[in-house]
Amino acid sequence: MKSATIPALRVEPKFREAVEQSLNSDETLSSFTEQALREQIKRRKIQGEFIARGLKSRDKARQSGEYYSAEDVLFGLDAMLAKVEKS
């Protein structure tokens, strides 16, 4: 498979200098940029899936009329946490 390029990114010199200073000894500016893009794509995918699950849950609650108060949810989470901390 042929590789492709990402368009050049214009930044202020101080910003580029800050990026270069943050590189690990085995990193290049290109590898840093590629990794940052990959992580952002992954983050956005996870965020999209999270939102889709939330919308599905909202629709299910509207359909069933079954809702839980924030207090009940937090109580349940506290109980789950206490159970895990005991083990």
N, C-alpha and C positions, 0 to 999 in steps of 0.2 A: 504494500500500500504506500502510495506517495504521501509525503508529509505536506502540510499546508502551513501557512504563516498567519499570525495574528497581526492586524494592522498596528503600525507604530503608535506609541502612546506619548503624547507630549505632556511633560510635567515641568514644574519649576525646578531649576538646578538644585535648590536646597532639598527638595523632596527626593530627587534622584540620589543625592549624596546620603540622605538619611537611610534610604533603602540599601544602598551599597554598604553602608556601615553596619547594617543589621544582618548581612549575609554571613552564613557559617563558612568556615574555611573551605569546605568542599562544594559550596554552592556558587552558581553563576547567576547573574541578573535574569537571564532567560529561564533557568530552572526554577528560580524563586517565583517569577511571574507565572510560569506554567502551573506550578503547585498551587499558587493563590487562586488562579482561575478554576482549577479542578475542585478545590475545596469550596469555593463559592457556588459552583454548579451543584455539588453534592448538597450543600446547605439549602439551596433553593428547592431542590427536589424533595428533600425531607420536609421543608416548610410547606410545600404544595400538598404533599401527602397528609400532613398534619391538618391542614385547612380542610382538605376533602373529608377526612374522618370526622372533623368537627361539624361540617355541614350535614353529613350523613346522620350523625347523632342528633343534631338539631331537628332534622326532618322526621326522624324516628320518634323523638319526644313529642313533636307536634301531632304526629299521627296517632300515637298511643295516649297522649295526654298525661304521660308519666314524667314528672319532673322531680328533681331533688334540690333541696336548698343547699346553699354554700356551706351552711353550718353542718348539715348532715354529711356532706362529702368530706369536709375537713375532719369530722369526727371519725369517719371510716378510715381515712388516710392515717390519722393518728393511731388508730387501733392496729392497722397493718404494720406501721412502723414499730410500735411497741412489741408486737409479736416477733418481728425480725430481730429486734435488739435483744430479746430474751434468748434467742437461739444462738 
